Amino acid sequence: MLDLRRLVRTRLNRLRRGSPAQPGQARRPNLVSVAAHWAGAWLILLALYFGLSAVYGSGPREDAFVAHAHAGLTVLGLVVIRLFLRTMMPWPKAPSGSSGILHVVAEAMHWTLYGLMILTPLTGWIVASSMQCCMGVPGLPDLDALGSGIPLGHPARAMAAYHVHVFLAWSLLSLISLHVLAALVHHFIFRDPILVRMIPALGSRTGPASASLGDRKSSTSTT
């Protein structure tokens, strides 16, 4: 019994710390957080696709709206799980040679993404409740009932919530595009292991280009 408890405790500690770094490799985040990250990314793309299909598509818009609502609410629930995971199993610290300014910008971008991933589904939920179309989305509760009688179902509020929802959705898409661009810049220009930690198939990378350049200079000076 004691051996079983020790084994479980060891596995949990490994999960919190993430994958250990081998010599010359970057320390990776825990696999659960990485999986939640990519699941959230695909769900956001699905929610955007079904949302555009519900507004501009030529197919059955009601089905697209239902799929959009479920994808958005799943994103909302997944964000709560990701925040819990980030608290219980923090990500590895940035490399010692990384810029402090870049670290602050990256943290601000991450927390802004979290905020948008919470507010965008919430405003969409308000729109659905205000338009009294929750019955058309199986399993979607009415926010009026959840809010203990707080009157959200006013047409003016529904239109305002819709415009805010659209603005937040496009802001989220823009910030995600900037996030992807920054990851590519880190990988191909700075040549640091940030993207490698999230995509193990890319292999290993020892550090930024400045470090490798310094190694080359030192090796040429000694020859």
N, C-alpha and C positions, 0 to 999 in steps of 0.2 A: 504494500500500500504506500509506504514511504517512497519507494522507488518510482511509483507511478506519479506521485505528487511532484517529485523532483524533476521527472521528465516533462511534465506539463509546465512547470515553472520555467524550465530551461527553454522550452519551445516558445513560450510567451515572451521571454526576455529577448530571444533572437528576433521575434517578430517585431518587437518595439524598436530594436536597434536597426533593423533592416539587414540586407545582405552584407556580410563582412567584405572589406576590400582586400583583394589580393595584391601582392606587390606590383606596382605600376598601374593599378586600376583605381577608379573612383568608388567611393563607398555609395551603395545604392540605397534608396528609400525602401521601406517595407513594402512587400508585394501587395498587401491589401490596399494601401493608399494609392499605389500605382494603378491597380485595377479599377479603383473607384474614379481616379482621374480620367482614364480613357473611356470608362462607361459614361461618365458625365459629358464628355466631349461629344460622343456619338449621339447621346440623347438630345443634346442641344441642337445638333444638326438635324435630327429627325423632327424635333419640335418646330424648327424654322421651316423645314420643307413642308410639313403638314399645315403649318399656319399660312404659308404663301399659297398652298393648294386650296385652302378653304376660302381665301379671299380672291385669288386670281385664277384658280384652276378651272378647267372645263368639265372635270369629273364630278362625282357625288360630293358636294361640299360638306354635307352634314357628317359623312364618315370621316372626311379629312379634319373637320373641327373636333370630333370626338378623339381622334388619334392625337391631334395637337394638344388637347386638354390633358390627356393621360400622360403624354410625353413630358409636358411642362410640370405636372404635379410630381412625376417621378424624379425630374431634375431637382425640384424643391426638396423632396425627401432625401435624395442622395447628397445634396449640399449639407444638410444637417448631419448625416452620417460622416461626411468628409471632415466637417469641423470637429466632430467628436474624435475621429481618428487622428486629426492633427494635434489635438490636445493630449491624447493618450500615447500616441506614437509619433513624436516630433520627427521632422525630416532632418537628414544630416546637415551639419553646418556647411556654409560656403567654404571653398578652398581658401587657405590662408593668404594666398597671393591675390585674391579678387579685390576689386575696387569697392570701397565703402559706399560710394555714391550709387554704383550699379546695384548693390545689395538693397539699398533703401528704395530705389526705383522699382526693383523686382518685387519687394514686399508690398509696396503701395499698389502695384498692378494686381498682385494676387488677391489682396483683400478687397480691391475694387471689383474684381471678377466675382468673388464670393458675394458681395453685396448685390451686384446685378443679377446673379443667379438666384437670389432670394426674392428680390423685388419684382423681377420680370414675371415669374409665375404667379406671385401674389396679386399683381395688378390684373393679370389675365383672369384670375379666379374672381376678382371683384367684378370684372366685366361680365363674366358668365352669370354670376349671382344677380347683378343689377338688371340684366336683360331677361331674367327668369327663364334661362335656357338650361338650367342645371339638370332638369329632368331628361334632356336630350343627351346628357353625358352620364352613362351608367356609373354609379359609384361616386359621383362628384357631389359632396355636400354643399348645401347652401350656406354662404357666409353669414347671411342674416340670422340663421338659426344658430350657427356657431358663435356669433357675436352677441348672444344673449339679448336679441331684440334690437341691436344697434341698426338703425335704418340705413342700409347701403343701397337698397334697390330703388334709387331715384334716377330717372332718365338722364338728368344733367350729370350726375356722378358717373353713370355708365359711360357717357361720351368722354368725360374727362379722363376716366380710368383707361379707356381704350387708347386715347392719344398718348397717355403716359406709357402704356404698355408697348405701343409701337415704338416710341422713342427709346425706351429701355432695351427693347429687343435689338434694334439696329445698333445701339451703343454697345451692347454685349457682343454682337457679331464683329464690330470694329475692333473692340479691345482683344477679342480672341485672335483676330487676324494679326494685330500688333504683337500679341503673345507668341504666335507661331513664327512671325518674322524675327523676333528677338531670339527665339530658340535656334533658328537657322543661322543667325549672325554669330551666336556663341559657338555653334558647332563648326562652321566653315571659315570664319574669320578669326575669332578669338581662340578657336581650337581648344576649348576647355571641355570637361566631361559632363556638362549639365544635361545635354540632350541624350547622351549615352546612358545616363542613370535612368532615364524614363523609357528608353528603347534598347533593351539588352542586345537585340539583334545587330545593332550597329557596332558591336565589339567593345573594345576598351580604349581609353584615352588617358594618358598620364596627367596632362595638365594643359594650361594655356600656351599659346604660341610663344609668348615671351619667355616662358621657362625653357621650352625646347630650343629657342634661339640662343638663350644663354648657354645651354648645354653644348650647342654646336660651336659657339665661340670658344668655350673653355677647351673643347676637344681639339680645335684647330690651333689654339695657343700652345698646347702641350706637345703637338707633333712637330 
